[in-house]
């Protein structure tokens, strides 16, 4: 019975690490895209005509 729990904990631990890496990469990519988009908006604001 203990071996079953040991394998289950190993699978859950590996899944948690994989999910953490995916969330980390997604967060970094989203942050970079927001910075680039904000910079483009600041550069192009002089082209606005009211």
Buried (B, 14 or more C-beta within 10 A) or exposed (E): EEEEEEEEEEEEEEEEEEEEEEEEEEEEEEEEEEEEEEEEEEEEEEEEEE
